[in-house]
Amino acid sequence: MEEKALIIGAGTVRRYFSEDDAIGIVEDVWRWYGEGKIAMPSKITTDMSPLGVDGWFNSMPSYIQPCGAAGLKLVGGYGGNHALGLPYIKANVVITEPATGRLLALVAGDHISNLRTGAQPAVAARLLHPQAHIVTIIGAGSQGTMCLACMEKALSLREVRVCDILPDARARFIDRFPEKPYRLIDCASNEEGCRDSDIIITITTADAPLIEMAWVKPGAVVFTMGSFTEVADDVVLQADFLGADHVGQSLHRGNLKTFAERGYITAESIKLVLPDILAGKIPYTYDPGKRAVVQLVGMGAPDLAAAKLVYDRVRSDGCRDVGVFDMNA
Ligand SMILES: NC(=O)c1ccc[n+]([C@@H]2O[C@H](COP(=O)([O-])OP(=O)(O)OC[C@H]3O[C@@H](n4cnc5c(N)ncnc54)[C@H](O)[C@@H]3O)[C@@H](O)[C@H]2O)c1
């Protein structure tokens, strides 16, 4: 039987996958997950640092019934990459045929991963606080940039405040958005950035308490997205609602990890389960008096769905500019 796999590079992915695609995919995949149409075990982290490599990577498998795709996102963070001119986060996606396991494609995953990461707070904000006008982004790196690229498509923004420990990172971030219908403010202090903000996003490489609850106004939604601790204890402990894209994974990684380890929270503490809200299983109405803290830890399924979308588009365009590998050769 013929077995031909495509190797789809970064340039092709960029041509076939946009911010709007990512927003649509994240929303669809979260809803499908809430509807029970996706099999997705929790991701597994391989930490290479004890063996001398400054890096870790996650293996993120899923089967997405509505897409007809089974596969794996492999994504890691590599401490030495910036010095080499590479992004901190590197990703690839493997797509297989669900019924047979035949390899369909190996897809360059950086652009997909970055866009789907940016689409997450865009979809979550539209769901939890659709009238939000003021957004604060703490962490002006690759993922923070993508968050704004997607947020500006999903919300009607009046003001965006960017915070980062590095002034250069803030300046580069601002340069990435030269033409915009909202004010983009360089904030040297996180407190200044957070006060009176509707949506606060933490997306840094820090392992530190970056924000305090006194800076979070009633009605605000905080999205924590970095891989380690990003808020002071009171932000989680005094939140009116805790939420997550994936409850199981959120207890084991990211900002909520140490809260679960210290016994402050359990799965039952996380009430705003975004896939369940989208699937209509949990009612939700925005309450301007309440503060929500929501961890967007990231799932592998949106990347697989995005890679499959690119694969389908490449094939319907006659497989131009991609490698075709005969698996029987
Ligand atoms: N949740 C998800 O779905 C998801 C997906 C991909 C990456 N991530 C995580 O997002 C984080 C950022 O990744 P990236 O690719 O943007 O990295 P990056 O290196 O491009 O940017 C990180 C930024 O954080 C800033 N920073 C570090 N410490 C800080 C501090 N104490 N205060 C303020 N800013 C600080 C850095 O100066 C830098 O500008 C990482 O933890 C990564 O693992 C999450």
PDBQT file of the ligand as one rigid body, heavy atoms in Angstrom, charges set to zero:
ROOT
HETATM    1  N1  LIG A 401       0.404  28.476  27.993  1.00  0.00    +0.000 N 
HETATM    2  C1  LIG A 401       0.801  28.129  26.800  1.00  0.00    +0.000 C 
HETATM    3  O1  LIG A 401       0.031  27.628  25.983  1.00  0.00    +0.000 OA
HETATM    4  C2  LIG A 401       2.231  28.375  26.410  1.00  0.00    +0.000 A 
HETATM    5  C3  LIG A 401       2.666  28.090  25.107  1.00  0.00    +0.000 A 
HETATM    6  C4  LIG A 401       3.993  28.359  24.773  1.00  0.00    +0.000 A 
HETATM    7  C5  LIG A 401       4.845  28.884  25.737  1.00  0.00    +0.000 A 
HETATM    8  N2  LIG A 401       4.395  29.120  26.994  1.00  0.00    +0.000 N 
HETATM    9  C6  LIG A 401       5.265  29.690  28.039  1.00  0.00    +0.000 C 
HETATM   10  O2  LIG A 401       5.220  31.100  27.878  1.00  0.00    +0.000 OA
HETATM   11  C7  LIG A 401       6.394  31.664  28.481  1.00  0.00    +0.000 C 
HETATM   12  C8  LIG A 401       6.987  32.714  27.542  1.00  0.00    +0.000 C 
HETATM   13  O3  LIG A 401       7.475  32.091  26.364  1.00  0.00    +0.000 OA
HETATM   14  P1  LIG A 401       8.092  32.971  25.166  1.00  0.00    +0.000 P 
HETATM   15  O4  LIG A 401       8.264  32.052  24.010  1.00  0.00    +0.000 OA
HETATM   16  O5  LIG A 401       7.295  34.205  24.986  1.00  0.00    +0.000 OA
HETATM   17  O6  LIG A 401       9.513  33.337  25.796  1.00  0.00    +0.000 OA
HETATM   18  P2  LIG A 401      10.423  34.615  25.432  1.00  0.00    +0.000 P 
HETATM   19  O7  LIG A 401      11.770  34.286  25.959  1.00  0.00    +0.000 OA
HETATM   20  O8  LIG A 401      10.266  34.976  24.006  1.00  0.00    +0.000 OA
HETATM   21  O9  LIG A 401       9.765  35.803  26.295  1.00  0.00    +0.000 OA
HETATM   22  C9  LIG A 401       9.675  35.768  27.702  1.00  0.00    +0.000 C 
HETATM   23  C10 LIG A 401       9.641  37.201  28.219  1.00  0.00    +0.000 C 
HETATM   24  O10 LIG A 401       9.425  37.159  29.630  1.00  0.00    +0.000 OA
HETATM   25  C11 LIG A 401      10.175  38.220  30.182  1.00  0.00    +0.000 C 
HETATM   26  N3  LIG A 401      10.390  38.023  31.608  1.00  0.00    +0.000 N 
HETATM   27  C12 LIG A 401      11.168  37.097  32.215  1.00  0.00    +0.000 A 
HETATM   28  N4  LIG A 401      11.145  37.284  33.543  1.00  0.00    +0.000 NA
HETATM   29  C13 LIG A 401      10.321  38.324  33.783  1.00  0.00    +0.000 A 
HETATM   30  C14 LIG A 401       9.883  38.983  34.963  1.00  0.00    +0.000 A 
HETATM   31  N5  LIG A 401      10.300  38.617  36.177  1.00  0.00    +0.000 N 
HETATM   32  N6  LIG A 401       9.016  40.029  34.833  1.00  0.00    +0.000 NA
HETATM   33  C15 LIG A 401       8.590  40.436  33.611  1.00  0.00    +0.000 A 
HETATM   34  N7  LIG A 401       8.994  39.843  32.464  1.00  0.00    +0.000 NA
HETATM   35  C16 LIG A 401       9.830  38.799  32.552  1.00  0.00    +0.000 A 
HETATM   36  C17 LIG A 401      11.473  38.180  29.396  1.00  0.00    +0.000 C 
HETATM   37  O11 LIG A 401      12.223  39.381  29.534  1.00  0.00    +0.000 OA
HETATM   38  C18 LIG A 401      10.968  37.951  27.978  1.00  0.00    +0.000 C 
HETATM   39  O12 LIG A 401      10.737  39.160  27.288  1.00  0.00    +0.000 OA
HETATM   40  C19 LIG A 401       7.303  30.484  28.805  1.00  0.00    +0.000 C 
HETATM   41  O13 LIG A 401       7.166  30.165  30.177  1.00  0.00    +0.000 OA
HETATM   42  C20 LIG A 401       6.732  29.369  27.953  1.00  0.00    +0.000 C 
HETATM   43  O14 LIG A 401       7.041  28.104  28.467  1.00  0.00    +0.000 OA
HETATM   44  C21 LIG A 401       3.099  28.889  27.345  1.00  0.00    +0.000 A 
ENDROOT
TORSDOF 0
